[in-house]
Amino acid sequence: FHVSNHCAPSDVRWAAQPRPNLAMNGDVGAVIFSVECAKTLPGESIYVVGSHEALGAWETAKAVPLATNAATFPVWQSDKVTLPLGQKVEFKYAIWSGSSAAGAKWESFTGNRSVEAAGSVLTVSAAWDNSATTTTTSSGEGEKVPEPAGLIKEDGTLNRTMSGCRIFQAEMEAITESLETRDPMRRNFSQTLLNLAVVEPEEPESAQPAAGAAAGGAQVVMQAPMDDENQDVLDVPEAPLTRGVALNHIASFSALTEMAVPEVKTAARKQRKGAQYEPFNLSVPVVIVTSEIAPYSKSGGLGLVAASYSYEFARNGHRTMAISPKYKHFDGIQYIGETRVRACGQDQLVKYWHLYKDFGDGKGCDYIFVDHPSIERGGGLYNDDNGREYHDNLLRFTLLSAAAMEAPLRLSPGGYPYGDKVVFLANDWQAGLVPLYLCHKYRRHNVYSQARCMYVIHNLGYQGQYHGVEACEAFGIEHGAAGDLVFGNCINLTKGALICADRVLTVSPNYAHEIQTREGGFALEDYVRGKAHGLRLSGILNGIDDVWNPDTDNKIFKNFNADDFVEGKRANKAHLQQTLGLTQDPNVCLVGFVGRLTWQKGVDVIAEMISWLMDDTGNGVTGRAQLIMMGNGEEQYANSLRWAETTYRGRACGYVGFDPTVEHQMMAGCDLFLMPSRYEPCGLPQMYSQQYGTLPVVHATGGLVDSVVDVSVGLEKATGFMIPYMSVDRAKEVLYKAMDLFHNKPKDFQQMQHNAMMTDFYWPQAMDQYEQNIDYTLYDPPCQR
């Protein structure tokens, strides 16, 4: 069997599959595959596939991935692969971009390479498209094979090391290590804005919680990516107070984004392409289950996305219910019913409150708020004023899921119930019990037999893990269902949801690929792959709200569109420079950043580029720039912003804090938008910026890969610039390329700006894919356990 560049199957799925775990004994040997290839584009990876089952047995779905890093590129290398001694194994390399539609790009020579394992560790090296190979051997005793994604320390910066779209092993290991020392009561939710660099000069003293302090003996355990807290603090002048709006209990700036009212949405959509997919199941109601929903409750992007779900499904024609906790008494809500549910070992009385919101044309959403004494608190949604997770969050969100399952059956908003043929849309781990209850409790009693549940992963780093919980007693389930929740010595609500959901969705196609890897799966990658192999995993890029429209935006100085953007952006640039105290100069390249000041967002990389960006070294590019950085988070990064503004007066603005109006004005006035995130399931700012003709400079990860077309694709399609792997030098290289285009090829730069403004990231396009997935889910058989 000879693999060629003409024989790759059209439906290649490059999820790493379980392989034979052969013991190292006298009958087998270890082989490391290495290939030199500089032909990969951002987001692409190299795989080896061969005749032995350890190399996939010519099944591309079981191919072995190779990795590279900043120090070794363009050389790609695999982990040790166990092969039988004395047996010739044929193999070949292929490049894959992450898109099954694009297919794989195989080496073009005729025939295959071959290797024969030896008693020692064998490294077989080759060059792409060259059939010749060389081999080297080592004893392997006491030898550590280089990790495919090593951690490099370079000028104080942690560098990303694998190419393409993956979350790399070294970074995830560093994140995991930082978790081990984190306060146990700060591990289920992002704390980057909740307890760092807020207006108050000092964090109040508070007692450490007793070990295991949780409802029913439950103790919160490690589960979320953490930010590096061991950076050196710059020596800066006395810091001013944080600027902008209050950030108490805000985990993401997305929570502060305003949304357009229905009338504005309707008007805006008349000017754009509408839905292209005709759904087959609009008569089936949609029930959204979420721990937050704007404008009633929001701490991050989930609240914003859930609010969009409630509007978009209703406008499409579904009868729509959105269920969330009643964190306080909201204006206009009315009591509609109550029931008893089992939670944390006890029967609990929950009450339902209702509000109907009319979106026009007889369409609207029933908002249902679940009420229980444990839900309403004086602090944030999930954490107290000191940033510690509430000890009884497991109880609170068990109540949410249990009450949500009863609501369509028991409540009659508008005079009649929703019934038991509905589609549940359960969001993140707080609603992770919804698919488990549906699968193990209701279907077994012939209730919800026609219903389906789609589980949406917004960030797999947060999973809902709790120690000390006896699942059968806590959730009123049988031992089989409890097995779906148990994960090591704790329960994991996300694991249960992944197993029991009828379909799993993520917030971008590339993120759906990343979470199938060991590096991005946070120990749940096998369960994600299981859904993928059953064709029950999809990634849908989040949409953006209609408020992000330069033609109608009332927060910017001058409105503009794709026809007059050159003059419009020039006017907004001058106004932004004047507003933020920068020298008014239309000829400098104005670079912006908005985001949390954390290692995850790549702020350390930006900080190390500031002097390089500001200093004129005679190349005609650096030194001809201005920088605006707005954000809040870790104090060392906040100090970097203050240092930049103090050192480069009139050329740099370090806005420590956040103001939604300034964010809109930056999108309209900046030329480039920096987003070097190390980890970004979807990301919204890179989509906002493109609508305003501000070209994004992003790291090739998560949804950034799906939403930005790199300049290497060609000027006729390009909308931004992509950093293939994270390092200060590579970020400088890509940013230099972008600024050079701005200064020396303005027509090409403007072509890219026009391309960016013609993109359509608004919700109607995303909803086409949600409707398709609803149809697939209803036509597929339900998950049976």
C-alpha positions, 0 to 999 in steps of 0.5 A: 500500500503506497500513500501519495498526495492523491490518496488522502480520504476526503473525510480525514479526522485527525483526532489522536486515537488510542494506540497499542500500549506495548511494553518495552521488552525484548520484542519491541523498540522505541522510534522517534520520528523527525522531519524538517518542514518549513511549509506549514502555515499558521494553524497547520500541524504535521502527522506521521501515518504508517503500516503498523497499528502504532502508526495508525495502520494507514488509518489517517484518523489514528495518525501520530502527531509531531510537534515543534517549538521556537528553538527547533522549527522547522524540525518537527518531532514525535514522542517515542513510538513503540514498534516491533523489532525486526519488522520493516514498517512503512510510513509517510508524513502529511500536513493538516490544517485542522479543516476536514474540508481542506483535507491533508497535504501529503508528501509528493514522492512516490512510495513510502519511507521505511524504518526497522526498530532496534534495541535502542531508541532510534531517531529517524530523520528526513526532510519533507518531500525527500524520501531519504532518511537517516537514523541515529541511536541511543541507549535510552537509559536515563534519557529523557526524550525532548518534550514536543512542546518544551517550555522556553524562558527567553528574556523573562517571557514564557514562549509558546512552543508548538506551531498552529492552533493547539494549546501546547503541553508546556504551557498547560503544564505550567498552568497546572503547576500554578493551580496546585498552589492556588487557594482551594476556594478560587479554582472553579472560576476565573479570578483575574479581575475579581481579586487583582488590581481593583480600585481598592489599594489593598485586598481585605484580610480574610481567614483561609477557609477550613479544608473541606468547607463546603456544603455536604462536605464537598471541597472545591478542587483544582480545575481552571487555567491560572495566570502566572503570579510570579512576575517581577514588578516594575519600579514605576511612579505612584499609580493613579486609581483605576480608571473607567467603570467599576469592575467588582465581580467582573471576570471578563470585560465582555460582561460590560459590553452593551447589547443592541435593543431589538429595534436596532437589531432589526434595522441593522439586519435589513442591510446585511445578508440574512439566514441562509439555512432553512430549519426543519424543526422550528416547532420544537421549543428551545430551553436555554439553561445558563448560570448567567444571562444579560442584562439580569446577571453577567460576570463574563462572556457567558452572560452575553452569549446566553442573552444572544441565544434567548433573542436569536432562537426566539426570532428564528421562530422557536418558542424559547425559554431561558432558565437562570438563577434568581440572584436578586429580585429583577424588575418586572418578574412575577411568581409562576410556580414552585416544585421540590427537587433533590439536591445535595442529599435533601429535597429542596423547595424551589420557586420559579419567577417569570418575565416575558420579553417581546422581540416583535412580530409576536416572538419573544422569550420566557425568562425563568428565574430559579429561586432558593435561599442559597442563590441570592448573595451579597457578593458576586454570582459565584464568589464573595467580595474576597474572590472566594467561591461560595462553599455551596455552589454545588448545591446552587447549580444542582438546584439550577439543573434540577429545576430546569428539568422540571420547568418545561413540564410544570410551568405554563407561561403564556397559558400552556406548558412547553411539554416534553419535546424540547431541545435543552441548550445547557451551558458550561459545567453549572448546567452540566447535570441537565444532560445527565438527568435527561439521560439517566432519570427522565428517559428511563421513565419515558419522560422527555423521550423525544427531547434532546440536550446539546451541551455547550462548552465555553471554556473546558478549563472550568469543569465543576470538580468537587471532592467529598461528594457521594453522587447517588445521595447528592443527586438522587441518581443510580450507581450507573449515573454516578459512574458517569460523574466520578473522575478520580477521587472527585466528581466532575460535572463536565465529564458527566455532561460530555458522556450523556449529552446528545450533542456537544458544541464549542464556541469555535471550530478550532477550539473543538479540535484543541479540546480533543488533544492532551494539551487542550483537553484538561484531562477530558480529551478522551470523552471529547474524542468519543463525541467527535468519533460519534459525529456528535461534536461541532464548533460554532464561532460565537456571533457578535452583537449588532451594536458593533457597527461603525455605521451606527455606533453612537460611541464613536466620533464619526460614523463610517462604512466600507465605502468611506472608511479611510476618511472615517478612520482618520477622523476617529484616530485624531479624536482618539489621540486627543482624548487619550493625550497622545500626539495627534499624528495621522502618519503613526501606526496606532496599535491598541490592546483591550483585555485582562492584564494576565499571562493568558492574554499575552500581556507579558509579551506586549510589555517586552515589545514596548521599548522596541516599538517606541524606539526609532532605530532607522528602519522606518517602522519602529519608532513611528507607532503609538500604543494604547493598552486598556485593561485591568488584572495583575498588578505587575502588568498594570505597572507595565502600562503605567510605566509605558505611559510615563516613559513615552508621554504622548506616544503611549497610553496605559489605561489601567481600568476599563471603559466601554466607550473607549473600547468602541473608540479604539476599535474605530480609531486604531490601525492595528489591534493586538491579541496575542492570547495564549489560550482563547476558546473563541474571542470577540475583540478580534471580530469587533476590530475587523468590523471597524477596519482595525486589523487584528494581530493575533496568536494562532489559537482557538477561535482566533484561527477561525476568525482571522485570515492571515496575510500569507493567504493573499491580499485579496482575502486577508483580514489580519496577521497571525503569530504562529507560535508565541514568542517575543521575537515572533510577535515582533516579526509579525507586528513589524510586518503589519506596521511595514505594510501600513507605512510602506504599502498603504493601498495594500493595507487599505485592501485588507481593511476593506476585506475585514469590514466586509466580514460577517461575524454577526449572530444570524450567520452563527444561528444557521449552524445552531439550527443545523445542529438542532436538526442533526440532534433531533434526527439522531437517536438519543444518548442511551446509557 
